[in-house]
Amino acid sequence: MHQPRPYERNPRYPATGGTVVTGWTAAVADVPTAPTVLALDGPAALNWAGAVDGLAEALGARGTAVTVLDIRELWSAAAVERLCVPGPDADPFFLPLAEFSMSDLFGTPPTQQRPRDGVLLVFGPGAALSRPDLLWWADLPKRYAEEAVTGGATGTNLGRPGVPGELRSLFYTDWPVGDRHRDGLAHRVDRWVDLQSEQGPASLDGAAVRATLAGLATGPVRTRPFFNSTPWGGQWAARELGFEPRNGNTALGYELIAPEAGVLVGQDEAAQVELPFQLLCELHPDEFLGPEVHRRYGTSFPIRFDYLDTVGGGNLSLHLHPQEQYMRETFGWPYTQHETYYVTASEPGAQVYLGLRDSTDVDVMRKEVEAAADGVPLRVEDHVMTHPAEAGQLFMIPAGTPHASGAGNLVLEVSATPYLYSLRFYDWLRKGTSGAPRPLSYEHGFANLGTARRGDDVVDDLVQRPRTLREGPGWREEAIGALPEMFYAVHRFVIEGPEAAADDTAGRFHILNVSSGDGVVVETPGGLRHDLAFAETLTVPASVGPYRLHPVGTRPVHVVKSLVTQV
């Protein structure tokens, strides 16, 4: 019998074909002594001055002459203003996803000639376009940029040095442009440099990065989880999983949100790099996503798993997500944000707000939402149905459906990946930093409000009962949520005996989360075994094929599973 283990906050995998080294001195050991153009590229929010100083000092210490060039000095001011700076008429809440490339910031290609002696260090976003001899990628996981922006740091947005950062530009310009740039370079980066540790950089040779990712793309893999704080956040993850919230609560648990997720690689905590999960999709799409999913969604990983922790906290805002056409035409995402809420834990009396009441008058609702924006309390229950939040229940939330998790819940959100467009009607009069009620994007909300499904239809369609799909000795697989308009489904394994449950990816990735019990061991045909403890999330790549779930401990185990069902 496998023994239970606690939740692992820093899952780590060994590097293949190389070793993670620490410090700039170790990183520069392989830089040629011959004249070289070295490009240090990376996201806008990096501490570029600190990185360049450390790298130049290490090169100088070994006797290499260094000259430096900030590639940002070669950007076209007109292009930066046009592409990176929201205009005065821009939406105050959202921007369309930026479609330009890093090269569009330059008036002419920034090709640099090799120096006569030593190293020409070209640095900054877009440095790779200088046609360097060596290309290094300096990385900082996205959570650091978001924290810097919300903390009021300046110079954190692309093309806006000295200006206080803003989340609109970070989410909708910096990240999509930077991600496309990084992904296009992944096949030729010579060194990956992780700059998140206060002790200095950790880095891995580019060939070893690619070899490691190739291995990870063929077996189960966990991303590094973390929790963000928000005004409504709770305490469950701090109490049960050992997270230490920096801002008082563990509201948002990033189990697997592909655009932000990372995979830890290295020997130990002192020598590890965090590689973007997205690179698995970019470099190995057929193996990781599956050929059919790849054809439909490109290299976008289309499903996300995250936690909403309101245990000891407050209600989420009442909101919905854009309808498919609106998402595509207004915001630029090719698919939209259908969601589900799986209640992992709840306090007595907790509830979920979901769907319009039969009696809801949308015109009256609009007037009351507008009044609430000026500080008048809104009785949400007058317009939106409430449902008991019982552990193990799944709530379906197709785009256009008003919803909110109430206080006292730990919700596992199984959702489509587009996650940055929450159209809010009401936020319970919570105050913003100015002391006024937080602004709400209710005009977008009403433009996307679906009014056809109400009352009993909400309960029948969106609060579904489990239906057994398959079963074996002591286990069964249930369908707990599926809708014709949603491209993915949510299933659940219930394992009540000692025998392993059997499954098969059948050419499409699976995501697993242990929602109850002590955990499972996932075993693949090639003999790989991966522990998965309570509350942890795991991706099983499409290429795995048949696999087995061995229960851990003596209690029944529930494993939530999601997969793409419509391509």
C-alpha positions in Angstrom: 0.0 0.0 0.0 1.3 3.4 -1.0 1.7 5.8 1.9 0.2 9.3 1.9 2.4 12.4 1.7 1.7 16.1 2.3 1.0 18.6 -0.5 4.3 19.4 -2.4 4.6 23.1 -2.9 7.8 22.9 -5.0 7.6 19.8 -7.3 10.9 19.5 -9.1 12.2 17.4 -12.0 15.8 16.5 -12.8 17.5 18.2 -15.8 18.4 16.1 -18.8 21.8 16.5 -20.5 23.0 19.2 -18.2 23.2 20.7 -14.7 21.7 23.8 -13.3 24.5 26.2 -12.2 24.3 29.2 -9.9 25.9 32.6 -10.1 27.0 34.7 -13.0 30.6 33.3 -12.8 29.4 29.7 -13.6 27.0 31.0 -16.3 29.8 32.7 -18.3 32.2 29.8 -18.1 31.3 28.7 -21.7 31.3 32.2 -23.3 34.0 32.2 -25.9 37.1 34.3 -25.4 37.0 35.3 -29.1 35.0 38.4 -30.1 31.3 37.7 -29.4 27.9 39.3 -29.6 26.0 38.1 -26.6 22.3 38.9 -26.4 20.5 38.9 -23.1 16.8 38.9 -23.9 13.8 38.6 -21.6 10.6 40.3 -20.3 10.2 44.0 -19.8 9.7 43.7 -16.0 13.2 42.4 -15.3 15.7 44.4 -13.2 17.8 44.9 -16.3 20.4 47.1 -14.7 21.1 44.5 -12.0 21.3 41.6 -14.5 23.7 43.5 -16.8 25.9 44.6 -14.0 26.3 41.0 -12.7 26.9 39.5 -16.1 29.4 42.2 -17.1 31.2 41.9 -13.8 31.6 38.1 -14.2 33.0 38.5 -17.7 35.3 41.2 -16.6 36.6 39.1 -13.7 37.9 36.5 -16.1 39.6 39.2 -18.3 37.0 39.7 -21.0 36.4 43.2 -22.2 32.7 44.1 -22.2 30.8 46.8 -24.0 27.0 47.1 -23.5 24.1 48.2 -25.6 20.6 48.6 -24.3 18.5 47.5 -27.2 15.6 49.7 -26.0 17.6 52.7 -27.2 17.0 51.5 -30.7 13.3 51.2 -30.4 11.2 53.6 -32.6 9.6 56.2 -30.3 6.6 56.5 -32.6 6.2 52.7 -32.7 6.3 52.4 -28.9 3.7 55.2 -28.5 1.4 53.6 -31.1 1.7 50.0 -29.9 2.5 50.0 -26.2 0.7 53.1 -24.8 -3.1 52.9 -24.4 -4.8 55.9 -25.9 -7.1 58.2 -24.0 -10.2 56.5 -25.4 -9.0 53.0 -24.5 -11.3 50.8 -22.4 -10.4 51.5 -18.7 -10.7 47.8 -17.8 -9.5 45.7 -20.7 -7.5 45.9 -23.9 -7.6 43.6 -26.9 -4.7 41.1 -27.0 -1.8 42.8 -28.7 -1.0 41.3 -32.1 2.3 43.0 -32.9 5.7 41.4 -32.7 8.8 42.6 -30.8 10.4 43.5 -34.2 7.7 46.0 -34.8 9.2 48.2 -32.1 12.3 48.9 -34.2 12.4 51.3 -37.1 15.2 49.2 -38.7 16.5 45.7 -37.8 18.9 46.1 -34.9 21.7 43.9 -36.3 25.0 44.4 -34.4 28.5 43.8 -35.7 30.8 41.6 -33.8 33.3 43.6 -31.7 37.0 43.6 -32.4 37.7 42.3 -28.9 35.8 40.9 -26.0 32.0 40.7 -25.7 29.3 43.1 -27.0 26.5 42.6 -24.5 23.2 43.5 -26.1 20.4 43.5 -23.6 16.7 44.1 -23.2 13.4 42.9 -24.8 14.2 42.2 -28.4 17.9 41.8 -28.0 17.7 38.5 -29.8 16.9 40.4 -33.0 20.5 41.8 -33.1 21.7 38.5 -34.7 23.9 37.5 -31.8 26.5 34.8 -31.6 25.1 33.7 -28.3 21.5 34.1 -27.2 20.6 34.0 -23.5 17.0 34.3 -22.2 16.8 36.0 -18.8 13.5 35.1 -17.1 11.3 36.1 -14.3 8.0 34.2 -13.7 4.9 36.4 -14.4 3.8 36.5 -10.8 6.7 38.8 -10.0 5.7 41.3 -12.7 2.1 41.4 -11.5 3.3 41.9 -7.9 5.6 44.7 -9.0 2.8 46.5 -10.9 0.3 46.2 -8.1 3.0 47.5 -5.8 3.4 50.7 -7.8 6.8 49.9 -9.4 7.8 52.0 -12.4 9.2 50.8 -15.7 7.5 47.4 -15.5 5.6 47.7 -18.8 7.0 47.2 -22.3 8.1 50.6 -23.8 7.3 52.6 -20.7 10.4 53.3 -18.6 9.9 55.6 -15.6 6.1 55.2 -15.8 4.2 53.5 -13.0 3.2 50.0 -14.2 -0.4 49.1 -15.0 -2.1 45.8 -15.2 -3.9 46.5 -18.5 -0.7 46.9 -20.4 0.9 44.0 -18.5 -1.8 41.5 -19.2 -2.9 42.4 -22.7 0.3 43.9 -24.3 3.4 42.8 -22.5 2.6 39.2 -21.9 1.2 38.2 -25.3 4.0 40.0 -27.2 6.7 38.8 -24.8 5.4 35.2 -24.9 5.3 35.0 -28.7 8.8 36.4 -28.8 10.1 33.9 -26.2 8.4 31.0 -27.8 9.9 31.8 -31.2 13.3 31.7 -29.7 13.0 28.6 -27.6 14.5 26.3 -30.2 17.8 28.3 -30.3 18.3 29.8 -26.8 21.9 29.0 -25.7 21.3 29.5 -21.9 18.2 29.9 -19.8 18.8 32.3 -16.8 16.3 32.3 -13.9 16.5 35.6 -12.0 13.9 35.1 -9.3 16.3 34.1 -6.4 17.7 36.8 -4.2 20.8 34.7 -4.0 21.6 35.3 -7.7 20.9 33.7 -11.0 20.4 30.0 -11.7 20.9 28.9 -15.3 20.8 25.9 -17.6 22.4 25.3 -21.0 19.9 25.7 -23.8 20.4 22.2 -25.2 19.7 20.8 -21.7 16.5 22.9 -21.5 15.2 21.4 -24.7 16.2 17.9 -23.8 14.5 18.2 -20.4 11.3 19.6 -22.0 11.3 16.7 -24.5 11.3 14.2 -21.6 8.7 16.1 -19.6 6.4 16.2 -22.7 6.0 12.4 -22.6 5.2 11.8 -18.9 3.0 13.2 -16.1 4.1 16.7 -14.9 3.1 19.1 -12.2 3.6 22.9 -12.4 4.8 25.0 -9.4 1.7 26.2 -7.5 1.4 29.5 -5.8 -1.4 31.6 -4.2 -2.3 35.3 -4.7 -4.2 37.5 -2.2 -7.3 39.5 -3.1 -9.8 41.5 -1.1 -12.2 38.5 -0.9 -9.6 35.8 -0.1 -9.8 33.1 2.5 -7.4 31.0 4.7 -8.0 27.4 3.6 -4.7 27.0 1.7 -2.7 28.7 4.4 -4.2 26.4 7.0 -4.4 23.1 5.1 -1.5 23.3 2.6 1.1 25.4 4.5 1.2 28.4 2.2 2.2 31.7 3.8 0.3 34.5 2.1 2.3 37.7 1.8 -0.9 39.8 1.8 -3.0 38.1 4.3 -5.0 35.4 2.4 -4.8 32.7 -0.1 -7.5 33.7 -2.5 -6.3 32.5 -5.9 -4.4 29.2 -6.2 -2.5 28.9 -9.4 -2.4 25.1 -9.8 -2.3 25.1 -13.6 -2.9 28.3 -15.5 -0.8 27.6 -18.6 0.2 31.2 -19.6 1.7 31.8 -16.1 2.6 28.3 -15.0 6.2 27.1 -14.6 7.9 23.7 -14.1 10.8 23.5 -11.7 13.9 21.8 -13.0 17.2 21.2 -11.2 19.0 19.3 -8.4 17.6 21.0 -5.3 16.1 24.3 -4.1 19.5 26.0 -4.3 20.0 25.0 -7.9 16.8 25.1 -9.9 15.3 27.0 -12.8 11.6 27.5 -13.5 10.8 26.8 -17.2 7.5 28.1 -18.7 4.9 25.3 -19.0 4.0 26.9 -22.3 7.2 25.7 -23.8 6.0 22.1 -23.6 3.1 23.1 -25.9 5.3 25.1 -28.2 8.1 22.6 -28.7 6.2 19.3 -28.4 2.5 20.1 -29.3 1.5 16.7 -30.7 3.1 14.7 -27.9 1.8 17.0 -25.1 -1.5 18.3 -26.4 -2.4 15.6 -28.9 -2.6 16.1 -32.7 -6.4 16.9 -32.7 -6.1 19.4 -29.9 -3.1 21.0 -31.5 -4.9 21.4 -34.8 -7.9 23.1 -33.1 -6.1 25.2 -30.5 -2.6 25.7 -31.9 -0.1 25.7 -29.1 -2.5 27.3 -26.6 -3.1 24.9 -23.6 -6.9 25.2 -23.5 -7.8 24.1 -19.9 -6.8 25.5 -16.6 -7.2 24.4 -13.0 -7.1 26.9 -10.1 -8.4 27.4 -6.6 -10.8 30.1 -5.3 -10.4 30.2 -1.6 -13.1 32.1 0.3 -13.0 30.0 3.5 -12.8 32.7 6.1 -13.1 35.3 3.4 -15.9 37.0 1.4 -18.0 36.5 -1.7 -16.4 36.8 -5.1 -17.7 39.6 -7.3 -20.8 38.8 -9.3 -19.5 38.5 -12.9 -19.6 36.6 -16.1 -17.3 35.9 -19.1 -17.6 36.9 -22.7 -19.7 35.1 -25.2 -17.6 33.4 -28.0 -18.1 36.0 -30.7 -17.6 39.0 -28.3 -14.4 37.4 -27.0 -13.0 36.9 -30.4 -14.1 40.2 -32.0 -13.6 42.6 -29.0 -10.7 41.0 -27.1 -8.9 38.9 -29.6 -9.0 35.5 -28.0 -9.9 32.8 -30.5 -12.0 30.9 -27.9 -13.8 31.9 -24.8 -13.8 31.3 -21.0 -16.4 28.6 -20.2 -16.0 27.6 -16.5 -17.0 25.1 -13.9 -16.8 25.3 -10.1 -16.0 22.0 -8.3 -16.5 22.4 -4.5 -13.6 20.7 -2.8 -14.5 22.0 0.7 -17.2 24.3 2.2 -18.3 25.7 5.5 -21.9 25.2 6.7 -24.3 27.4 4.9 -21.9 28.3 2.0 -23.5 28.8 -1.4 -22.7 29.4 -5.0 -24.5 32.2 -7.0 -25.3 30.9 -10.5 -27.8 31.7 -13.2 -30.7 34.1 -13.6 -33.9 33.6 -11.7 -37.2 33.1 -13.6 -38.4 36.4 -12.3 -35.3 38.4 -13.2 -36.0 41.6 -15.1 -32.8 42.6 -16.9 -33.8 46.3 -17.1 -34.4 46.4 -13.3 -31.1 44.5 -12.7 -29.2 47.1 -14.8 -30.7 50.0 -12.9 -29.7 48.4 -9.6 -26.2 47.5 -10.8 -25.7 51.1 -11.9 -26.9 52.3 -8.5 -24.5 49.8 -6.8 -21.7 51.4 -8.8 -22.5 54.6 -6.8 -22.5 52.8 -3.5 -26.1 51.5 -3.1 -26.1 47.8 -1.9 -27.4 45.3 -4.4 -29.5 42.3 -3.4 -27.8 39.8 -5.6 -30.4 37.1 -4.7 -33.1 39.2 -6.3 -31.6 38.5 -9.7 -29.3 35.5 -9.5 -30.1 32.0 -8.1 -28.3 30.6 -5.0 -27.3 26.9 -4.6 -26.0 25.0 -1.6 -22.2 24.6 -2.0 -21.8 20.9 -1.0 -18.4 19.3 -1.3 -18.2 17.2 -4.5 -20.8 19.2 -6.4 -19.8 20.6 -9.8 -21.4 23.8 -11.2 -21.3 24.4 -14.9 -20.7 28.1 -15.9 -20.9 28.6 -19.7 -19.9 32.0 -21.0 -22.6 34.6 -20.4 -23.8 33.1 -17.2 -23.7 35.4 -14.0 -22.0 33.7 -11.1 -19.9 34.0 -8.0 -18.5 31.7 -5.3 -19.9 32.6 -2.0 -17.9 33.0 1.3 -16.8 29.8 2.9 -15.8 27.7 -0.1 -12.8 26.1 -1.6 -13.6 25.9 -5.2 -11.5 24.1 -7.8 -12.1 26.1 -11.0 -11.9 23.9 -14.0 -12.1 26.3 -16.9 -11.1 27.2 -20.4 -7.7 29.0 -20.3 -8.7 32.6 -21.3 -8.8 34.0 -17.8 -8.2 37.8 -18.0 -11.7 38.9 -19.0 -14.0 38.8 -15.9 -17.0 41.2 -16.6 -18.1 42.4 -13.2 -21.6 43.5 -12.2 -21.1 43.9 -8.4 -18.3 43.6 -5.9 -20.2 43.9 -2.6 -19.2 47.6 -2.3 -15.6 46.7 -1.6 -13.3 49.7 -1.7 -10.4 50.3 -4.1 -7.1 52.0 -3.2 -8.8 55.5 -3.5 -11.4 54.6 -0.9 -14.2 54.6 -3.5 -16.1 51.5 -4.6 -14.1 49.6 -7.1 -15.0 50.3 -10.7 -17.0 47.6 -12.5 -17.1 46.6 -16.1 -20.9 46.1 -16.1 -21.4 47.5 -19.6 -19.4 44.6 -21.0 -21.3 42.3 -18.6 -24.7 43.3 -19.9 -23.5 43.1 -23.5 -22.7 39.4 -22.8 -25.5 38.4 -20.4 -27.3 35.2 -21.6 -31.0 35.4 -20.7 -32.4 32.3 -22.2 -31.4 29.9 -19.4 -33.3 30.7 -16.2 -34.8 29.1 -13.1 -35.3 25.3 -13.3 -33.3 25.2 -16.5 -30.3 26.5 -14.6 -30.6 23.7 -12.1 -31.3 21.0 -14.7 -28.5 22.1 -17.0 -25.8 23.5 -14.8 -26.1 21.5 -11.5 -25.7 18.1 -13.0 -25.9 14.7 -11.3 -23.0 12.2 -11.7 -23.4 9.6 -14.4 -21.2 6.5 -14.4 -19.2 6.0 -17.6 -17.0 3.1 -16.7 -16.2 0.9 -13.7 -14.0 -1.8 -12.5 -13.3 -3.6 -9.2 -13.7 -0.9 -6.5 -13.7 2.1 -8.8 -15.8 4.0 -11.3 -15.4 6.9 -13.6 -18.3 9.4 -13.6 -19.2 12.2 -15.9 -20.0 15.1 -13.6 -20.2 18.0 -16.1 -20.6 18.4 -19.9 -22.6 20.8 -22.1 -22.9 21.0 -25.9 -21.6 24.6 -25.9 -18.5 23.7 -23.9 -15.4 22.1 -25.6 -14.2 20.2 -22.5 -15.8 17.9 -19.9 -15.2 17.2 -16.3 -15.2 13.6 -15.0 -14.4 12.1 -11.6 -12.8 8.9 -10.6 -14.2 7.4 -7.4 -11.7 4.7 -6.0 -13.1 2.9 -3.0 -11.0 -0.3 -3.0 -7.3 -1.2 -3.3 -7.4 -1.8 -7.0 -6.0 0.7 -9.5 -8.4 2.5 -11.8 -7.4 2.3 -15.5 -7.6 5.1 -18.1 -6.2 6.1 -21.5 -5.4 9.5 -22.9 -6.4 8.2 -26.4 -4.4 11.0 -28.0 -5.6 14.0 -25.9 -4.1 15.3 -22.7 -5.8 14.8 -19.3 -5.6 16.9 -16.2 -6.1 15.3 -12.8 -6.7 16.7 -9.3 -7.1 14.8 -6.1 -10.2 16.3 -4.6 -10.7 13.9 -1.7 -8.7 11.2 0.1 -5.0 10.8 0.4 -3.9 10.7 -3.2 -2.9 8.3 -6.0 0.2 7.1 -7.8 -0.1 7.6 -11.6 1.7 4.8 -13.5 2.4 4.9 -17.2 3.1 2.0 -19.6 6.8 3.0 -19.7 7.1 2.5 -15.9 7.0 6.1 -14.9 5.3 6.6 -11.5 4.2 10.0 -10.3 2.8 10.7 -6.8 -0.3 12.9 -6.6 -1.4 14.0 -3.2 -4.6 15.6 -2.0 -5.2 19.0 -3.7 -2.4 18.6 -6.2 -2.9 18.9 -10.0 -1.1 16.8 -12.7 -1.1 16.9 -16.5 -0.9 13.6 -18.3 0.4 14.3 -21.8 -1.5 12.9 -24.8 1.4 10.7 -25.7 1.2 8.7 -22.5 -1.7 6.5 -23.7 -2.9 3.9 -21.1 -2.2 4.7 -17.5 -3.3 3.5 -14.1 -4.3 5.3 -10.8 -3.2 3.4 -7.7 -5.0 4.7 -4.6 -2.9 5.9 -1.7 -3.9 5.2 2.0 -7.1 3.5 3.1 -9.7 6.1 2.5 -11.8 6.5 -0.7 -10.1 8.7 -3.2 -11.8 11.1 -5.6 -9.8 12.4 -8.6 -11.3 15.2 -10.8 -10.3 14.8 -14.4 -10.8 17.1 -17.4 -10.2 16.6 -21.1 -11.0 18.2 -24.4 -14.1 16.5 -25.9 -14.8 18.7 -28.9 -12.2 19.6 -31.5 
